[in-house]
Amino acid sequence: MSPEHLSPLDLAFWRIESAAHPMHLGALAVLSADGPDAAARAAALLAERCAGLPGLRRRIHDVLLPVGAAAWSPDPDFDPARHVFLTDAAAASAGAGAVDPRAAAGPLMARPLDRTRPPWEAHVLAGPGPDSFAVLFKFHHALADGLGALALAAGLFDRQPPFAPGPAVRGPARPVPAPRGPGAALRRLPGVFASRVHDLGQALEIGAAVARAGLPLGVPDALVAAEPGPGAGAGSRSVAGLALDLDEVNLIRKAAGGTVNDVLIALVAGALRRWLAERGDPLPRGAGPRALIPVFRRRPGAAPGAGNRLSGYLLRLPLAEGDPLRRLYAVRAGMDRNKEAGPARGAGAVALLADHVHPLGHRLGGPLVAQAARLLYDILVTSVPLPGLTFTLGGSTVREVYPLAPLARGQSLAIAVSTYKGTVHYGLVADAAAVPDLAALAGALRAELDAFVREVS
């Protein structure tokens, strides 16, 4: 059987990783505990179930051909104990007292996954209250995008209806299989030529859009992390989370227009403005920092599957605008322009350029691409749609889910957001050295929502 090679984008995520900038996604789930041994039982269930999921038993290895490529293969030495971990605090007792699992999640998010094993981990942690525990999931970006990681994690929870992703951006139609038989190669030549011309045109169009998007000028110092020195080990990470009422977000949307996602992004812009002011930092002038907004390109109704199906939009966050409604209008107008152009065009579609790079180019150029992230965007703001289900693990109900995104080189902050059971969950990941006050940013998000609700009420 021929090996299953990583797609160009999956390979790019695998090659750009470094010890100081691991490329894994995360999700911190807080669950109810029905007894002092709930955390230990959950860890045992995760270990049992992961052994039965083929997608979690595969590792990545280099191949000879094509040069620079990598492929998936079953791990012959797969051991759940190398992937599922029960912390001492969680094992002691779920009722031992309140512990903030986000404090433990930061160092764990900073630690790269073992690249010789299937690239994922689950850490069972003590919970924020005496009746709870938490689970931190880590999935390498080469393994899955946000939707794919959610589908993999869903297989570890108690049985649910088949997972159906939310609305996705429709991708290009699948090409019709090429004809076979004598002369087929000659008949294909015009189509192959047209395809190459289209691919080249798309790459040039995206490249031109990146150039037009502008350089990282006027970016707040708080959004910039110091470059690690040669041979730097694992970086430092801090994690914060915030839960907001979806009804209040919808109140803003109905009063001011736009989509829920527009409101969530505008809240980020307003929170960054508040946070910078509280720090005494100067507010940026002009268009504002560039946010990369990932876009899932999975077909509606299609199974999430493994691997990445991503593009993105690039959006200037209007931090210079003092009026919250005007900030929302600016975000809405920018997102409308992005949607009109589509996810296959524009500066945010840089992920699609991975398809035009030979595997050897990914292998040799991965470090250069990682260093170029600061030239492409200033902050990641991503939304992962969750299904309208209630997840349980061994009878313990998932109460909160905070998505966590990886940090690109030179960037200090990444923000992810999901909606679960009528609550919006913001997950914040920061370079702990560059952003020692991440909790203050979470507080600024809360204050921004409250002020916005007062504005539209």
Secondary structure per residue as TSV (DSSP state, phi and psi in degrees):
chain	resnum	aa	ss	phi	psi
A	1	M	-	360.0	131.1
A	2	S	-	-70.5	147.4
A	3	P	-	-69.8	152.9
A	4	E	E	-89.7	104.8
A	5	H	E	-75.0	150.2
A	6	L	-	-66.7	141.6
A	7	S	-	-65.7	161.6
A	8	P	H	-54.7	-40.9
A	9	L	H	-71.2	-41.1
A	10	D	H	-60.1	-41.7
A	11	L	H	-64.5	-37.8
A	12	A	H	-61.7	-44.7
A	13	F	H	-62.6	-36.3
A	14	W	H	-68.3	-37.3
A	15	R	H	-83.3	-26.6
A	16	I	S	-84.3	-4.7
A	17	E	-	-69.3	145.7
A	18	S	B	-138.3	168.4
A	19	A	T	-60.9	-35.4
A	20	A	T	-81.7	-16.9
A	21	H	B	-136.6	75.2
A	22	P	-	-66.2	146.3
A	23	M	-	-108.7	56.9
A	24	H	E	-116.2	148.1
A	25	L	E	-85.0	160.8
A	26	G	E	-142.2	162.4
A	27	A	E	-149.1	127.5
A	28	L	E	-106.2	111.4
A	29	A	E	-104.6	132.6
A	30	V	E	-105.9	126.0
A	31	L	E	-120.2	154.6
A	32	S	E	-74.6	150.2
A	33	A	-	-118.0	125.4
A	34	D	S	-96.8	11.6
A	35	G	S	177.1	168.8
A	36	P	T	-66.3	-17.6
A	37	D	T	-104.1	15.2
A	38	A	H	-61.5	-42.8
A	39	A	H	-64.5	-43.5
A	40	A	H	-64.2	-39.6
A	41	R	H	-65.8	-37.8
A	42	A	H	-64.6	-42.4
A	43	A	H	-62.1	-40.6
A	44	A	H	-64.6	-39.7
A	45	L	H	-66.0	-42.6
A	46	L	H	-61.5	-42.4
A	47	A	H	-64.3	-39.6
A	48	E	H	-67.6	-44.7
A	49	R	H	-76.0	-33.7
A	50	C	H	-64.1	-29.1
A	51	A	T	-66.4	-21.2
A	52	G	T	-98.2	5.2
A	53	L	-	-109.3	107.4
A	54	P	G	-56.5	-34.7
A	55	G	G	-64.7	-19.2
A	56	L	G	-101.7	3.2
A	57	R	S	-108.6	9.0
A	58	R	E	-103.5	143.2
A	59	R	E	-118.4	168.5
A	60	I	E	-106.5	135.1
A	61	H	E	-140.5	151.8
A	62	D	E	-71.3	152.0
A	63	V	-	-124.7	160.8
A	64	L	T	-74.3	-41.7
A	65	L	T	-133.3	139.4
A	66	P	T	-67.7	152.6
A	67	V	T	-59.2	129.8
A	68	G	T	92.8	-8.0
A	69	A	-	-81.6	170.1
A	70	A	E	-142.0	158.2
A	71	A	E	-141.7	164.0
A	72	W	E	-91.7	146.0
A	73	S	E	-153.4	149.5
A	74	P	E	-60.8	139.9
A	75	D	-	-82.1	111.1
A	76	P	T	-67.6	-18.8
A	77	D	T	-110.6	28.1
A	78	F	-	-58.1	129.8
A	79	D	-	-136.7	115.5
A	80	P	G	-55.8	-28.5
A	81	A	G	-65.3	-17.4
A	82	R	G	-88.2	-1.5
A	83	H	T	-127.1	-27.1
A	84	V	E	-112.1	124.4
A	85	F	E	-127.7	134.1
A	86	L	E	-108.6	115.1
A	87	T	-	-71.0	155.3
A	88	D	H	-59.3	-40.0
A	89	A	H	-63.9	-39.1
A	90	A	H	-72.5	-35.9
A	91	A	H	-70.6	-29.0
A	92	A	H	-60.6	-50.7
A	93	S	-	177.5	136.0
A	94	A	T	-70.1	-18.0
A	95	G	T	-104.9	18.2
A	96	A	S	-74.6	-17.9
A	97	G	-	144.2	172.7
A	98	A	-	-80.9	128.5
A	99	V	-	-133.3	134.5
A	100	D	-	-82.6	109.9
A	101	P	H	-65.9	-18.4
A	102	R	H	-66.6	-30.8
A	103	A	H	-65.0	-37.0
A	104	A	H	-77.3	-28.7
A	105	A	H	-68.8	-31.8
A	106	G	H	-57.6	-58.4
A	107	P	H	-60.2	-33.2
A	108	L	H	-69.5	-36.1
A	109	M	H	-69.4	-25.6
A	110	A	H	-76.6	-21.0
A	111	R	S	-86.7	120.7
A	112	P	-	-63.7	153.8
A	113	L	-	-73.9	155.1
A	114	D	-	-72.0	114.7
A	115	R	T	-76.0	-6.7
A	116	T	T	-92.1	-2.8
A	117	R	S	-124.3	169.7
A	118	P	-	-52.4	128.2
A	119	P	S	-83.3	71.0
A	120	W	E	-159.5	159.7
A	121	E	E	-149.7	157.1
A	122	A	E	-134.6	125.9
A	123	H	E	-116.5	119.5
A	124	V	E	-89.6	121.0
A	125	L	E	-118.7	161.9
A	126	A	E	-65.2	151.1
A	127	G	-	-94.4	175.1
A	128	P	S	-77.2	-6.1
A	129	G	S	-146.1	169.8
A	130	P	T	-68.4	-12.3
A	131	D	T	-113.0	29.9
A	132	S	E	-148.7	164.1
A	133	F	E	-145.3	175.4
A	134	A	E	-136.0	157.2
A	135	V	E	-131.5	125.4
A	136	L	E	-101.6	118.9
A	137	F	E	-99.7	138.4
A	138	K	E	-127.2	123.7
A	139	F	E	-127.8	127.8
A	140	H	E	-63.7	143.1
A	141	H	T	-63.5	-23.7
A	142	A	T	-69.4	-23.7
A	143	L	T	-79.4	-38.6
A	144	A	B	-167.9	154.9
A	145	D	-	-85.1	-171.2
A	146	G	H	-58.7	-44.6
A	147	L	H	-67.6	-41.1
A	148	G	H	-65.1	-39.8
A	149	A	H	-64.1	-38.1
A	150	L	H	-62.3	-41.8
A	151	A	H	-64.8	-39.7
A	152	L	H	-64.3	-45.2
A	153	A	H	-64.0	-35.8
A	154	A	H	-61.1	-30.4
A	155	G	T	-68.6	-14.7
A	156	L	T	-91.5	-16.4
A	157	F	S	-87.0	177.2
A	158	D	S	-60.9	154.1
A	159	R	-	-57.5	133.3
A	160	Q	-	-127.4	167.5
A	161	P	S	-59.2	156.7
A	162	P	-	-50.8	134.3
A	163	F	-	-70.6	128.8
A	164	A	-	-122.4	117.5
A	165	P	-	-65.7	157.7
A	166	G	-	-68.2	-177.1
A	167	P	-	-55.8	134.2
A	168	A	-	-120.5	159.6
A	169	V	-	-72.7	128.3
A	170	R	-	-69.7	128.7
A	171	G	-	-89.4	-179.8
A	172	P	-	-66.8	152.5
A	173	A	-	-64.4	148.6
A	174	R	-	-66.4	137.8
A	175	P	-	-66.2	146.7
A	176	V	-	-70.7	135.1
A	177	P	-	-54.0	139.6
A	178	A	-	-69.5	146.8
A	179	P	-	-66.2	153.6
A	180	R	-	-114.7	169.1
A	181	G	S	105.4	174.5
A	182	P	T	-57.7	135.4
A	183	G	T	81.8	-5.1
A	184	A	H	-62.8	-38.3
A	185	A	H	-60.7	-41.9
A	186	L	H	-66.3	-39.5
A	187	R	H	-67.5	-24.2
A	188	R	H	-81.1	-19.0
A	189	L	H	-53.8	-48.2
A	190	P	H	-58.4	-41.3
A	191	G	H	-66.3	-41.4
A	192	V	H	-62.8	-43.6
A	193	F	H	-62.0	-44.3
A	194	A	H	-62.5	-38.8
A	195	S	H	-64.7	-42.7
A	196	R	H	-63.3	-41.2
A	197	V	H	-64.0	-41.5
A	198	H	H	-62.9	-44.9
A	199	D	H	-61.7	-43.4
A	200	L	H	-64.8	-41.0
A	201	G	H	-63.3	-41.1
A	202	Q	H	-63.2	-44.7
A	203	A	H	-61.6	-43.2
A	204	L	H	-65.8	-38.1
A	205	E	H	-65.3	-43.8
A	206	I	H	-64.5	-43.9
A	207	G	H	-59.8	-41.6
A	208	A	H	-64.9	-38.3
A	209	A	H	-65.2	-38.5
A	210	V	H	-61.4	-43.1
A	211	A	H	-63.7	-39.9
A	212	R	H	-70.2	-25.1
A	213	A	H	-65.8	-20.7
A	214	G	-	93.8	161.2
A	215	L	-	-82.2	163.8
A	216	P	-	-73.9	74.5
A	217	L	-	-102.9	137.9
A	218	G	S	72.3	19.8
A	219	V	-	-76.0	132.7
A	220	P	-	-55.8	140.5
A	221	D	G	-58.0	-29.5
A	222	A	G	-64.9	-18.9
A	223	L	G	-96.0	7.3
A	224	V	B	-118.2	129.3
A	225	A	-	-105.0	147.4
A	226	A	-	-64.8	143.7
A	227	E	-	-70.8	131.2
A	228	P	-	-67.9	148.1
A	229	G	-	-73.6	171.9
A	230	P	T	-57.9	135.3
A	231	G	T	69.1	20.0
A	232	A	-	-62.4	141.5
A	233	G	-	-84.0	-158.5
A	234	A	-	-59.1	137.4
A	235	G	-	-78.0	-177.0
A	236	S	-	-105.7	143.3
A	237	R	E	-134.4	145.7
A	238	S	E	-125.2	151.3
A	239	V	E	-129.0	138.1
A	240	A	E	-136.1	156.5
A	241	G	E	-142.0	151.9
A	242	L	E	-145.8	133.7
A	243	A	E	-109.6	126.9
A	244	L	E	-122.4	153.2
A	245	D	E	-76.0	121.6
A	246	L	H	-63.3	-31.0
A	247	D	H	-61.3	-37.8
A	248	E	H	-69.3	-37.3
A	249	V	H	-62.8	-41.9
A	250	N	H	-68.1	-31.4
A	251	L	H	-60.5	-43.2
A	252	I	H	-65.1	-44.4
A	253	R	H	-60.6	-44.5
A	254	K	H	-67.5	-33.1
A	255	A	H	-79.8	-35.9
A	256	A	H	-109.2	-11.7
A	257	G	-	88.2	179.4
A	258	G	S	87.6	-167.3
A	259	T	-	-107.4	168.4
A	260	V	H	-58.7	-40.7
A	261	N	H	-64.5	-36.8
A	262	D	H	-58.4	-44.6
A	263	V	H	-64.3	-43.1
A	264	L	H	-62.9	-37.8
A	265	I	H	-71.0	-40.6
A	266	A	H	-62.8	-35.9
A	267	L	H	-62.8	-38.5
A	268	V	H	-62.2	-45.3
A	269	A	H	-60.4	-45.8
A	270	G	H	-66.0	-37.4
A	271	A	H	-66.7	-40.6
A	272	L	H	-61.9	-40.9
A	273	R	H	-61.7	-47.6
A	274	R	H	-60.9	-45.8
A	275	W	H	-62.0	-44.0
A	276	L	H	-63.2	-40.7
A	277	A	H	-64.8	-40.5
A	278	E	H	-65.7	-31.7
A	279	R	H	-76.7	-14.1
A	280	G	T	82.7	14.0
A	281	D	-	-81.7	146.8
A	282	P	-	-68.0	140.7
A	283	L	-	-76.7	140.7
A	284	P	-	-68.2	145.6
A	285	R	-	-99.7	163.6
A	286	G	T	83.4	-150.8
A	287	A	T	-69.4	-28.3
A	288	G	-	102.5	169.5
A	289	P	-	-65.2	154.2
A	290	R	E	-92.3	119.8
A	291	A	E	-99.2	131.0
A	292	L	E	-90.1	121.7
A	293	I	E	-109.5	98.6
A	294	P	E	-60.5	147.8
A	295	V	E	-126.5	125.0
A	296	F	E	-79.1	131.5
A	297	R	-	-110.2	36.7
A	298	R	-	-88.4	146.1
A	299	R	-	-70.6	141.5
A	300	P	T	-55.2	130.2
A	301	G	T	84.0	-7.7
A	302	A	-	-76.9	149.5
A	303	A	-	-64.4	141.1
A	304	P	-	-57.8	-47.0
A	305	G	-	66.0	177.0
A	306	A	S	-90.4	175.4
A	307	G	B	79.5	-179.8
A	308	N	-	-111.5	135.5
A	309	R	-	-128.9	76.6
A	310	L	E	-126.9	146.0
A	311	S	E	-134.2	-153.1
A	312	G	E	-174.6	162.7
A	313	Y	E	-113.2	149.5
A	314	L	E	-110.4	130.0
A	315	L	E	-136.9	130.1
A	316	R	E	-77.6	127.1
A	317	L	-	-86.5	119.9
A	318	P	-	-78.8	68.8
A	319	L	T	-70.6	-23.6
A	320	A	T	-74.6	-17.3
A	321	E	-	-80.3	123.4
A	322	G	-	-84.7	-21.0
A	323	D	-	-90.9	124.8
A	324	P	H	-61.8	-37.7
A	325	L	H	-66.9	-40.3
A	326	R	H	-66.3	-33.9
A	327	R	H	-63.0	-43.6
A	328	L	H	-63.7	-41.7
A	329	Y	H	-62.7	-38.4
A	330	A	H	-66.7	-41.7
A	331	V	H	-63.4	-45.0
A	332	R	H	-61.1	-44.1
A	333	A	H	-63.9	-41.3
A	334	G	H	-65.1	-41.4
A	335	M	H	-68.6	-36.0
A	336	D	H	-63.2	-39.5
A	337	R	H	-64.7	-41.1
A	338	N	H	-62.3	-44.3
A	339	K	H	-66.9	-35.6
A	340	E	H	-65.1	-39.1
A	341	A	H	-72.2	-33.5
A	342	G	-	95.5	159.6
A	343	P	T	-77.6	-2.8
A	344	A	T	-98.8	5.2
A	345	R	S	-134.3	165.2
A	346	G	S	93.0	168.6
A	347	A	G	-67.4	-24.2
A	348	G	G	-77.5	-9.1
A	349	A	G	-88.2	22.9
A	350	V	G	-60.7	-26.5
A	351	A	G	-59.9	-29.6
A	352	L	G	-70.0	-19.7
A	353	L	G	-66.5	-21.0
A	354	A	G	-58.6	-29.9
A	355	D	G	-66.8	-18.8
A	356	H	G	-98.9	8.1
A	357	V	S	-108.7	132.7
A	358	H	-	-65.6	148.4
A	359	P	H	-52.0	-36.3
A	360	L	H	-64.9	-33.0
A	361	G	H	-63.8	-39.1
A	362	H	H	-64.5	-39.9
A	363	R	H	-68.6	-43.7
A	364	L	H	-82.2	-32.5
A	365	G	H	-97.6	-0.9
A	366	G	H	-52.7	-50.0
A	367	P	H	-60.4	-36.0
A	368	L	H	-68.3	-40.4
A	369	V	H	-63.3	-41.7
A	370	A	H	-60.1	-40.2
A	371	Q	H	-70.9	-21.6
A	372	A	T	-83.4	-5.5
A	373	A	H	-56.1	-39.6
A	374	R	H	-64.6	-24.3
A	375	L	H	-79.8	-18.7
A	376	L	H	-95.4	-39.5
A	377	Y	-	-158.2	166.5
A	378	D	S	-110.2	-25.3
A	379	I	E	-155.0	143.3
A	380	L	E	-97.0	128.7
A	381	V	E	-129.2	107.5
A	382	T	E	-124.9	148.1
A	383	S	E	-121.6	129.9
A	384	V	-	-115.2	111.8
A	385	P	-	-72.9	131.1
A	386	L	-	-104.3	148.0
A	387	P	-	-71.2	159.2
A	388	G	S	-80.4	56.8
A	389	L	-	-121.8	161.1
A	390	T	-	-105.4	115.0
A	391	F	-	-85.4	142.0
A	392	T	E	-134.7	155.7
A	393	L	E	-135.9	107.1
A	394	G	T	60.3	30.5
A	395	G	T	90.4	-13.2
A	396	S	E	-81.7	126.5
A	397	T	E	-85.2	135.4
A	398	V	E	-74.6	120.0
A	399	R	E	-97.7	-33.9
A	400	E	E	-141.9	147.8
A	401	V	E	-137.7	116.1
A	402	Y	E	-110.3	109.6
A	403	P	E	-72.9	147.3
A	404	L	E	-131.4	131.3
A	405	A	-	-108.3	155.4
A	406	P	-	-75.3	157.4
A	407	L	-	-99.6	130.8
A	408	A	-	-79.0	158.7
A	409	R	T	-59.8	132.6
A	410	G	T	84.2	-3.2
A	411	Q	B	-110.0	145.2
A	412	S	-	-101.7	-13.1
A	413	L	E	-148.5	137.6
A	414	A	E	-134.7	139.2
A	415	I	E	-124.8	128.8
A	416	A	E	-125.0	151.5
A	417	V	E	-143.3	140.5
A	418	S	E	-140.3	156.5
A	419	T	E	-114.3	127.0
A	420	Y	E	-141.5	124.1
A	421	K	T	52.6	47.9
A	422	G	T	75.7	13.2
A	423	T	E	-129.3	136.2
A	424	V	E	-89.9	125.4
A	425	H	E	-112.4	116.0
A	426	Y	E	-94.1	128.3
A	427	G	E	-111.5	122.4
A	428	L	E	-111.8	129.7
A	429	V	E	-122.8	131.8
A	430	A	E	-137.7	155.5
A	431	D	E	-69.6	114.8
A	432	A	T	-62.5	-30.6
A	433	A	T	-73.3	-38.6
A	434	A	T	-80.2	-29.5
A	435	V	-	-128.4	81.5
A	436	P	T	-76.8	-8.8
A	437	D	T	-117.5	44.8
A	438	L	H	-61.4	-34.7
A	439	A	H	-60.3	-31.6
A	440	A	H	-66.5	-34.6
A	441	L	H	-66.8	-40.3
A	442	A	H	-59.8	-41.8
A	443	G	H	-63.7	-34.8
A	444	A	H	-67.0	-34.1
A	445	L	H	-61.7	-44.4
A	446	R	H	-61.3	-47.0
A	447	A	H	-63.2	-36.7
A	448	E	H	-65.9	-42.2
A	449	L	H	-62.1	-46.3
A	450	D	H	-59.9	-43.2
A	451	A	H	-66.5	-37.3
A	452	F	H	-67.5	-41.2
A	453	V	H	-62.3	-40.9
A	454	R	H	-64.3	-34.3
A	455	E	H	-65.5	-36.9
A	456	V	H	-100.1	-6.2
A	457	S	-	-81.4	360.0
